[in-house]
Amino acid sequence: MDGIKGNKKFERISDIKKLYIRFLKSFTDLSNKEIADLHEIGSSTVTNVLSGKYKENDFMIKTSIVIDKNVKL
């Protein structure tokens, strides 16, 4: 992350948070409110991420594929 500068760094951090939200929902039985509380964000943000309101970019798609391939839960 240190090699990424400026707005790109914050976009990557945001993308990682989105992935984390999606995987928490996939592999746990936490409610949207509980996930929001963990991240200290609004539950509407969690709902928007899970409903696909935010466009997935190449980073998120590639990272999801790698995680799915390497993580056996």
Jmol script that loads the backbone (N, CA, C; Angstrom):
load data "model"
ATOM      1  N   MET A   1       0.822  -1.201   0.000  1.00  0.00           N
ATOM      2  CA  MET A   1       0.000   0.000   0.000  1.00  0.00           C
ATOM      3  C   MET A   1       0.861   1.257   0.000  1.00  0.00           C
ATOM      4  N   ASP A   2       2.060   1.172   0.546  1.00  0.00           N
ATOM      5  CA  ASP A   2       2.907   2.364   0.607  1.00  0.00           C
ATOM      6  C   ASP A   2       3.295   2.872  -0.777  1.00  0.00           C
ATOM      7  N   GLY A   3       3.359   1.986  -1.756  1.00  0.00           N
ATOM      8  CA  GLY A   3       3.733   2.392  -3.107  1.00  0.00           C
ATOM      9  C   GLY A   3       2.621   3.101  -3.854  1.00  0.00           C
ATOM     10  N   ILE A   4       1.411   3.063  -3.324  1.00  0.00           N
ATOM     11  CA  ILE A   4       0.278   3.716  -3.970  1.00  0.00           C
ATOM     12  C   ILE A   4       0.116   5.098  -3.355  1.00  0.00           C
ATOM     13  N   LYS A   5       0.059   6.101  -4.187  1.00  0.00           N
ATOM     14  CA  LYS A   5       0.019   7.488  -3.710  1.00  0.00           C
ATOM     15  C   LYS A   5      -1.352   8.114  -3.938  1.00  0.00           C
ATOM     16  N   GLY A   6      -1.659   9.127  -3.143  1.00  0.00           N
ATOM     17  CA  GLY A   6      -2.819   9.987  -3.352  1.00  0.00           C
ATOM     18  C   GLY A   6      -4.152   9.270  -3.345  1.00  0.00           C
ATOM     19  N   ASN A   7      -5.032   9.710  -4.271  1.00  0.00           N
ATOM     20  CA  ASN A   7      -6.383   9.177  -4.324  1.00  0.00           C
ATOM     21  C   ASN A   7      -6.409   7.678  -4.602  1.00  0.00           C
ATOM     22  N   LYS A   8      -5.457   7.199  -5.364  1.00  0.00           N
ATOM     23  CA  LYS A   8      -5.410   5.760  -5.658  1.00  0.00           C
ATOM     24  C   LYS A   8      -5.277   4.949  -4.377  1.00  0.00           C
ATOM     25  N   LYS A   9      -4.513   5.454  -3.417  1.00  0.00           N
ATOM     26  CA  LYS A   9      -4.346   4.745  -2.144  1.00  0.00           C
ATOM     27  C   LYS A   9      -5.695   4.641  -1.429  1.00  0.00           C
ATOM     28  N   PHE A  10      -6.458   5.732  -1.407  1.00  0.00           N
ATOM     29  CA  PHE A  10      -7.745   5.709  -0.727  1.00  0.00           C
ATOM     30  C   PHE A  10      -8.759   4.848  -1.485  1.00  0.00           C
ATOM     31  N   GLU A  11      -8.652   4.808  -2.822  1.00  0.00           N
ATOM     32  CA  GLU A  11      -9.521   3.922  -3.600  1.00  0.00           C
ATOM     33  C   GLU A  11      -9.232   2.465  -3.260  1.00  0.00           C
ATOM     34  N   ARG A  12      -7.970   2.099  -3.133  1.00  0.00           N
ATOM     35  CA  ARG A  12      -7.606   0.721  -2.790  1.00  0.00           C
ATOM     36  C   ARG A  12      -8.094   0.366  -1.390  1.00  0.00           C
ATOM     37  N   ILE A  13      -7.931   1.280  -0.452  1.00  0.00           N
ATOM     38  CA  ILE A  13      -8.412   1.035   0.912  1.00  0.00           C
ATOM     39  C   ILE A  13      -9.923   0.824   0.884  1.00  0.00           C
ATOM     40  N   SER A  14     -10.624   1.639   0.137  1.00  0.00           N
ATOM     41  CA  SER A  14     -12.067   1.506   0.004  1.00  0.00           C
ATOM     42  C   SER A  14     -12.431   0.177  -0.632  1.00  0.00           C
ATOM     43  N   ASP A  15     -11.695  -0.222  -1.667  1.00  0.00           N
ATOM     44  CA  ASP A  15     -11.949  -1.506  -2.328  1.00  0.00           C
ATOM     45  C   ASP A  15     -11.738  -2.670  -1.374  1.00  0.00           C
ATOM     46  N   ILE A  16     -10.702  -2.593  -0.563  1.00  0.00           N
ATOM     47  CA  ILE A  16     -10.426  -3.656   0.405  1.00  0.00           C
ATOM     48  C   ILE A  16     -11.549  -3.738   1.429  1.00  0.00           C
ATOM     49  N   LYS A  17     -12.049  -2.597   1.875  1.00  0.00           N
ATOM     50  CA  LYS A  17     -13.173  -2.590   2.814  1.00  0.00           C
ATOM     51  C   LYS A  17     -14.406  -3.227   2.173  1.00  0.00           C
ATOM     52  N   LYS A  18     -14.659  -2.915   0.892  1.00  0.00           N
ATOM     53  CA  LYS A  18     -15.805  -3.495   0.195  1.00  0.00           C
ATOM     54  C   LYS A  18     -15.669  -5.015   0.107  1.00  0.00           C
ATOM     55  N   LEU A  19     -14.479  -5.477  -0.233  1.00  0.00           N
ATOM     56  CA  LEU A  19     -14.246  -6.923  -0.296  1.00  0.00           C
ATOM     57  C   LEU A  19     -14.452  -7.566   1.070  1.00  0.00           C
ATOM     58  N   TYR A  20     -13.956  -6.922   2.094  1.00  0.00           N
ATOM     59  CA  TYR A  20     -14.084  -7.441   3.453  1.00  0.00           C
ATOM     60  C   TYR A  20     -15.553  -7.558   3.833  1.00  0.00           C
ATOM     61  N   ILE A  21     -16.347  -6.557   3.484  1.00  0.00           N
ATOM     62  CA  ILE A  21     -17.783  -6.588   3.768  1.00  0.00           C
ATOM     63  C   ILE A  21     -18.436  -7.760   3.043  1.00  0.00           C
ATOM     64  N   ARG A  22     -18.121  -7.927   1.764  1.00  0.00           N
ATOM     65  CA  ARG A  22     -18.708  -9.011   0.983  1.00  0.00           C
ATOM     66  C   ARG A  22     -18.342 -10.380   1.543  1.00  0.00           C
ATOM     67  N   PHE A  23     -17.080 -10.556   1.936  1.00  0.00           N
ATOM     68  CA  PHE A  23     -16.660 -11.851   2.458  1.00  0.00           C
ATOM     69  C   PHE A  23     -17.195 -12.096   3.862  1.00  0.00           C
ATOM     70  N   LEU A  24     -17.322 -11.061   4.669  1.00  0.00           N
ATOM     71  CA  LEU A  24     -17.942 -11.240   5.988  1.00  0.00           C
ATOM     72  C   LEU A  24     -19.369 -11.736   5.826  1.00  0.00           C
ATOM     73  N   LYS A  25     -20.082 -11.134   4.892  1.00  0.00           N
ATOM     74  CA  LYS A  25     -21.474 -11.535   4.675  1.00  0.00           C
ATOM     75  C   LYS A  25     -21.559 -12.949   4.114  1.00  0.00           C
ATOM     76  N   SER A  26     -20.614 -13.311   3.258  1.00  0.00           N
ATOM     77  CA  SER A  26     -20.624 -14.640   2.650  1.00  0.00           C
ATOM     78  C   SER A  26     -20.300 -15.754   3.634  1.00  0.00           C
ATOM     79  N   PHE A  27     -19.374 -15.498   4.548  1.00  0.00           N
ATOM     80  CA  PHE A  27     -18.855 -16.568   5.397  1.00  0.00           C
ATOM     81  C   PHE A  27     -19.278 -16.478   6.862  1.00  0.00           C
ATOM     82  N   THR A  28     -20.107 -15.490   7.186  1.00  0.00           N
ATOM     83  CA  THR A  28     -20.609 -15.386   8.556  1.00  0.00           C
ATOM     84  C   THR A  28     -22.113 -15.156   8.506  1.00  0.00           C
ATOM     85  N   ASP A  29     -22.730 -15.207   9.648  1.00  0.00           N
ATOM     86  CA  ASP A  29     -24.163 -14.912   9.713  1.00  0.00           C
ATOM     87  C   ASP A  29     -24.413 -13.550  10.365  1.00  0.00           C
ATOM     88  N   LEU A  30     -23.437 -12.662  10.249  1.00  0.00           N
ATOM     89  CA  LEU A  30     -23.587 -11.317  10.803  1.00  0.00           C
ATOM     90  C   LEU A  30     -24.616 -10.526  10.009  1.00  0.00           C
ATOM     91  N   SER A  31     -25.365  -9.690  10.714  1.00  0.00           N
ATOM     92  CA  SER A  31     -26.321  -8.813  10.033  1.00  0.00           C
ATOM     93  C   SER A  31     -25.570  -7.615   9.441  1.00  0.00           C
ATOM     94  N   ASN A  32     -26.251  -6.889   8.555  1.00  0.00           N
ATOM     95  CA  ASN A  32     -25.644  -5.692   7.972  1.00  0.00           C
ATOM     96  C   ASN A  32     -25.268  -4.690   9.059  1.00  0.00           C
ATOM     97  N   LYS A  33     -26.110  -4.580  10.078  1.00  0.00           N
ATOM     98  CA  LYS A  33     -25.837  -3.646  11.187  1.00  0.00           C
ATOM     99  C   LYS A  33     -24.574  -4.052  11.933  1.00  0.00           C
ATOM    100  N   GLU A  34     -24.409  -5.349  12.179  1.00  0.00           N
ATOM    101  CA  GLU A  34     -23.212  -5.823  12.882  1.00  0.00           C
ATOM    102  C   GLU A  34     -21.949  -5.582  12.058  1.00  0.00           C
ATOM    103  N   ILE A  35     -22.043  -5.811  10.751  1.00  0.00           N
ATOM    104  CA  ILE A  35     -20.896  -5.555   9.882  1.00  0.00           C
ATOM    105  C   ILE A  35     -20.578  -4.064   9.873  1.00  0.00           C
ATOM    106  N   ALA A  36     -21.611  -3.234   9.801  1.00  0.00           N
ATOM    107  CA  ALA A  36     -21.414  -1.778   9.812  1.00  0.00           C
ATOM    108  C   ALA A  36     -20.749  -1.334  11.115  1.00  0.00           C
ATOM    109  N   ASP A  37     -21.186  -1.904  12.218  1.00  0.00           N
ATOM    110  CA  ASP A  37     -20.588  -1.558  13.511  1.00  0.00           C
ATOM    111  C   ASP A  37     -19.111  -1.948  13.568  1.00  0.00           C
ATOM    112  N   LEU A  38     -18.752  -3.094  12.993  1.00  0.00           N
ATOM    113  CA  LEU A  38     -17.352  -3.525  12.964  1.00  0.00           C
ATOM    114  C   LEU A  38     -16.474  -2.534  12.208  1.00  0.00           C
ATOM    115  N   HIS A  39     -17.027  -1.975  11.133  1.00  0.00           N
ATOM    116  CA  HIS A  39     -16.265  -1.050  10.293  1.00  0.00           C
ATOM    117  C   HIS A  39     -16.447   0.408  10.698  1.00  0.00           C
ATOM    118  N   GLU A  40     -17.356   0.631  11.657  1.00  0.00           N
ATOM    119  CA  GLU A  40     -17.692   1.991  12.084  1.00  0.00           C
ATOM    120  C   GLU A  40     -18.195   2.820  10.908  1.00  0.00           C
ATOM    121  N   ILE A  41     -19.108   2.217  10.138  1.00  0.00           N
ATOM    122  CA  ILE A  41     -19.750   2.878   9.002  1.00  0.00           C
ATOM    123  C   ILE A  41     -21.255   2.696   9.136  1.00  0.00           C
ATOM    124  N   GLY A  42     -22.001   3.360   8.275  1.00  0.00           N
ATOM    125  CA  GLY A  42     -23.446   3.233   8.297  1.00  0.00           C
ATOM    126  C   GLY A  42     -23.912   1.924   7.692  1.00  0.00           C
ATOM    127  N   SER A  43     -25.017   1.408   8.196  1.00  0.00           N
ATOM    128  CA  SER A  43     -25.527   0.145   7.668  1.00  0.00           C
ATOM    129  C   SER A  43     -26.007   0.299   6.227  1.00  0.00           C
ATOM    130  N   SER A  44     -26.372   1.522   5.821  1.00  0.00           N
ATOM    131  CA  SER A  44     -26.775   1.733   4.427  1.00  0.00           C
ATOM    132  C   SER A  44     -25.596   1.521   3.481  1.00  0.00           C
ATOM    133  N   THR A  45     -24.393   1.847   3.937  1.00  0.00           N
ATOM    134  CA  THR A  45     -23.196   1.608   3.124  1.00  0.00           C
ATOM    135  C   THR A  45     -23.006   0.115   2.901  1.00  0.00           C
ATOM    136  N   VAL A  46     -23.183  -0.665   3.946  1.00  0.00           N
ATOM    137  CA  VAL A  46     -23.060  -2.121   3.836  1.00  0.00           C
ATOM    138  C   VAL A  46     -24.117  -2.642   2.867  1.00  0.00           C
ATOM    139  N   THR A  47     -25.346  -2.162   2.992  1.00  0.00           N
ATOM    140  CA  THR A  47     -26.419  -2.573   2.090  1.00  0.00           C
ATOM    141  C   THR A  47     -26.078  -2.227   0.648  1.00  0.00           C
ATOM    142  N   ASN A  48     -25.526  -1.031   0.431  1.00  0.00           N
ATOM    143  CA  ASN A  48     -25.157  -0.612  -0.926  1.00  0.00           C
ATOM    144  C   ASN A  48     -24.049  -1.485  -1.508  1.00  0.00           C
ATOM    145  N   VAL A  49     -23.072  -1.832  -0.693  1.00  0.00           N
ATOM    146  CA  VAL A  49     -21.980  -2.692  -1.156  1.00  0.00           C
ATOM    147  C   VAL A  49     -22.526  -4.067  -1.526  1.00  0.00           C
ATOM    148  N   LEU A  50     -23.367  -4.621  -0.668  1.00  0.00           N
ATOM    149  CA  LEU A  50     -23.885  -5.965  -0.891  1.00  0.00           C
ATOM    150  C   LEU A  50     -24.886  -6.032  -2.041  1.00  0.00           C
ATOM    151  N   SER A  51     -25.569  -4.938  -2.306  1.00  0.00           N
ATOM    152  CA  SER A  51     -26.562  -4.934  -3.390  1.00  0.00           C
ATOM    153  C   SER A  51     -25.928  -4.651  -4.746  1.00  0.00           C
ATOM    154  N   GLY A  52     -24.633  -4.316  -4.737  1.00  0.00           N
ATOM    155  CA  GLY A  52     -23.938  -4.064  -5.999  1.00  0.00           C
ATOM    156  C   GLY A  52     -24.045  -2.642  -6.494  1.00  0.00           C
ATOM    157  N   LYS A  53     -24.454  -1.729  -5.621  1.00  0.00           N
ATOM    158  CA  LYS A  53     -24.586  -0.332  -6.036  1.00  0.00           C
ATOM    159  C   LYS A  53     -23.224   0.236  -6.445  1.00  0.00           C
ATOM    160  N   TYR A  54     -22.169  -0.196  -5.760  1.00  0.00           N
ATOM    161  CA  TYR A  54     -20.829   0.274  -6.093  1.00  0.00           C
ATOM    162  C   TYR A  54     -20.258  -0.603  -7.192  1.00  0.00           C
ATOM    163  N   LYS A  55     -19.760   0.011  -8.224  1.00  0.00           N
ATOM    164  CA  LYS A  55     -19.206  -0.717  -9.367  1.00  0.00           C
ATOM    165  C   LYS A  55     -17.915  -1.422  -8.957  1.00  0.00           C
ATOM    166  N   GLU A  56     -17.814  -2.697  -9.327  1.00  0.00           N
ATOM    167  CA  GLU A  56     -16.576  -3.432  -9.059  1.00  0.00           C
ATOM    168  C   GLU A  56     -15.544  -3.060 -10.112  1.00  0.00           C
ATOM    169  N   ASN A  57     -14.332  -2.803  -9.667  1.00  0.00           N
ATOM    170  CA  ASN A  57     -13.262  -2.517 -10.615  1.00  0.00           C
ATOM    171  C   ASN A  57     -12.354  -3.742 -10.744  1.00  0.00           C
ATOM    172  N   ASP A  58     -11.360  -3.650 -11.603  1.00  0.00           N
ATOM    173  CA  ASP A  58     -10.471  -4.787 -11.851  1.00  0.00           C
ATOM    174  C   ASP A  58      -9.788  -5.281 -10.587  1.00  0.00           C
ATOM    175  N   PHE A  59      -9.376  -4.358  -9.717  1.00  0.00           N
ATOM    176  CA  PHE A  59      -8.708  -4.737  -8.474  1.00  0.00           C
ATOM    177  C   PHE A  59      -9.618  -5.630  -7.634  1.00  0.00           C
ATOM    178  N   MET A  60     -10.873  -5.239  -7.473  1.00  0.00           N
ATOM    179  CA  MET A  60     -11.798  -6.016  -6.663  1.00  0.00           C
ATOM    180  C   MET A  60     -12.075  -7.381  -7.283  1.00  0.00           C
ATOM    181  N   ILE A  61     -12.249  -7.413  -8.595  1.00  0.00           N
ATOM    182  CA  ILE A  61     -12.537  -8.670  -9.277  1.00  0.00           C
ATOM    183  C   ILE A  61     -11.366  -9.636  -9.149  1.00  0.00           C
ATOM    184  N   LYS A  62     -10.147  -9.147  -9.438  1.00  0.00           N
ATOM    185  CA  LYS A  62      -8.960 -10.006  -9.358  1.00  0.00           C
ATOM    186  C   LYS A  62      -8.716 -10.476  -7.933  1.00  0.00           C
ATOM    187  N   THR A  63      -8.895  -9.582  -6.970  1.00  0.00           N
ATOM    188  CA  THR A  63      -8.669  -9.948  -5.575  1.00  0.00           C
ATOM    189  C   THR A  63      -9.693 -10.987  -5.123  1.00  0.00           C
ATOM    190  N   SER A  64     -10.936 -10.830  -5.520  1.00  0.00           N
ATOM    191  CA  SER A  64     -11.974 -11.806  -5.165  1.00  0.00           C
ATOM    192  C   SER A  64     -11.643 -13.181  -5.716  1.00  0.00           C
ATOM    193  N   ILE A  65     -11.166 -13.230  -6.951  1.00  0.00           N
ATOM    194  CA  ILE A  65     -10.807 -14.506  -7.567  1.00  0.00           C
ATOM    195  C   ILE A  65      -9.678 -15.187  -6.803  1.00  0.00           C
ATOM    196  N   VAL A  66      -8.651 -14.413  -6.449  1.00  0.00           N
ATOM    197  CA  VAL A  66      -7.507 -14.963  -5.718  1.00  0.00           C
ATOM    198  C   VAL A  66      -7.928 -15.453  -4.348  1.00  0.00           C
ATOM    199  N   ILE A  67      -8.755 -14.688  -3.663  1.00  0.00           N
ATOM    200  CA  ILE A  67      -9.227 -15.094  -2.328  1.00  0.00           C
ATOM    201  C   ILE A  67     -10.051 -16.368  -2.432  1.00  0.00           C
ATOM    202  N   ASP A  68     -10.987 -16.396  -3.373  1.00  0.00           N
ATOM    203  CA  ASP A  68     -11.824 -17.590  -3.536  1.00  0.00           C
ATOM    204  C   ASP A  68     -10.985 -18.821  -3.847  1.00  0.00           C
ATOM    205  N   LYS A  69      -9.940 -18.634  -4.634  1.00  0.00           N
ATOM    206  CA  LYS A  69      -9.081 -19.750  -5.047  1.00  0.00           C
ATOM    207  C   LYS A  69      -8.232 -20.269  -3.885  1.00  0.00           C
ATOM    208  N   ASN A  70      -7.772 -19.359  -3.030  1.00  0.00           N
ATOM    209  CA  ASN A  70      -6.804 -19.735  -1.999  1.00  0.00           C
ATOM    210  C   ASN A  70      -7.376 -19.934  -0.609  1.00  0.00           C
ATOM    211  N   VAL A  71      -8.586 -19.504  -0.362  1.00  0.00           N
ATOM    212  CA  VAL A  71      -9.165 -19.606   0.979  1.00  0.00           C
ATOM    213  C   VAL A  71     -10.216 -20.711   0.975  1.00  0.00           C
ATOM    214  N   LYS A  72     -10.005 -21.680   1.787  1.00  0.00           N
ATOM    215  CA  LYS A  72     -10.954 -22.786   1.932  1.00  0.00           C
ATOM    216  C   LYS A  72     -11.577 -22.697   3.315  1.00  0.00           C
ATOM    217  N   LEU A  73     -12.839 -22.264   3.355  1.00  0.00           N
ATOM    218  CA  LEU A  73     -13.538 -22.152   4.639  1.00  0.00           C
ATOM    219  C   LEU A  73     -14.639 -23.172   4.735  1.00  0.00           C
TER     220      LEU A  73
END
end "model"
wireframe off; spacefill off
backbone 0.3
color backbone group
